[in-house]
Amino acid sequence: MRILLLGYMLCYTFLMHAQSEERVYRSTIHSIKLFRAGDQTAPPVLYLGQAEQLELHFDDLEATIRPYYYSLQLCNADWTPSPIPPFDYWKGFITQRIQNYRLSSAVQTRYMHYQTLLPERNSGPTRGGNYLLKVFLNDDTSQLVFTRRVVVINRKVAVNAQVLQPFGGQYFLTHQRLSIGINLQQMPLNAFTPQEIKVVVVQNDLWLSARLLQRPTLYRGNYYEYSDEEQTLFPAGQEWRWFDMRSLRLRGDRVARIMDSDTSVRTDLYIQQDAERSGQLYLYYRDLNGKYLVENIDNPLPHTQGEYGWVHFSLRPAGGRKYHGKDVFVTGEWSGYELSEPYKMEFDLSQGCYTKSVYLKQGFYNYGYLTRSSAAETNALNAPSFENTEGNFWTTENEYTVLVYFRPFGARADELIGYTRVRSGFQR
């Protein structure tokens, strides 16, 4: 148990770096979506040598034309900035202006919608690795608006992974473990030493729970295996909650009521009250693993004709009692998984539940409730957790991303050379 706790602390040190990199710095910016072009559920992943692009969308509620630019900065495996100059990992212009924008129409809420495809033609990364997308004003990188993560793969190794049930009785019904194998393909035999390779595992694209695997369980010749339960164990969680606000004229799934004021542009949607799911029976249903879709059945153009409304969340803990020493956050891809004040819930003593209102655009949403210790210190024991609010069930369907980084002796940055995604699908 002591060894397992130490492993969690090392992993948590890594994820604190990862957590600190993705932020929104202007309160007028909403509905940020970054995905592989054409598929809102696909992660922002590029492969060197392939003509793929990412699609970026966001709204500015100031509803005026502003000169937004973007750039991508190379980072290490822990998302700390790399010292390599941009001209060594990027071809073409370092910064690009976002030139595609349109004012909202057929809705009461005024906003300017910005979108772009990146990288631009004759421009792009020349090196595999982690990249931090930075959007800023006036071609001035000090005027940051928001940041998002992108990974670029220079595939040199084959990665295979499998999700399994843990051996340990303490975690047998609540956790999932991974078995990961790495085979050299385009690299010479014994090109690695265990100290030069890093493996990062991310559950459901949630970097809050990212794990850094520091050492292989075994390696021989051109094969590395990571199957040690102390390193690859993940709380399984529960299927994500959902609600449907693709229409503001008719109540969508799990929307209790809609209040549309006749004297103002304000619209309020009240989601059915949620109960704590820890200790309840597990129920499988298909979800988006925390993601959301900007969609609209009231108007034909969801990105520029989508209405905004105040969505009211409420969570009733067991017995209607406040969690002792813990803060509660409502979260999902739509919040950037930020554990910040805009998503921190307040406890309503008269109703015995946590409540929060968030300003969201029409679409289909997955969401969940996270708890985190309210203690000031940062350590492995107050890592964000779904355990209190959602529970952990080993049969939960999750998607895991495995990233393999290589940094030979004397190199100045980690290179991403392997990538795979695998789903758990027990008893399906």
BELMO-V196633 format. One line per field, one symbol per residue. ss: DSSP state (2 for helix, 1 for strand, 0 for the rest). burial: + if it has 24 or more other C-alpha atoms within 12 Angstrom, else -. Layout:
# BELMO-V196633
ss=???
burial=???
This chain:
# BELMO-V196633
ss=02222222222222222220000100001111111100000000111000000111111100000001111111100000100002220110000110011110000000011111110000011000111111111000000111111111100011111111100000000011111111110000000002221111111001111111100001110011110022221110000011110000000000111111000000111110011000000000000000011000000000000001111111110222000001111110222000002221011100001111111110011111111110000002220010000000000000111111110000000011111111100000
burial=------++++++++++++++++++----+++++++++--+++++++++---++++++++++----+-+++++++++++++++---+--++---+++++--++++--++++++++++++++--+++++++++++++++------+++++++++++++++++++++++----+-++++++++++++------++-+-+++++++++++++++++++++------++++++++++++++++++++++++++---+-++-+++-------+++++++++++---------+++++++++++----++++++++++++++++----++--++++++++++++++---+++++-----+++++++++++++++++++++-----+++++++++++++++++++++++++++++-----++++++++++++----
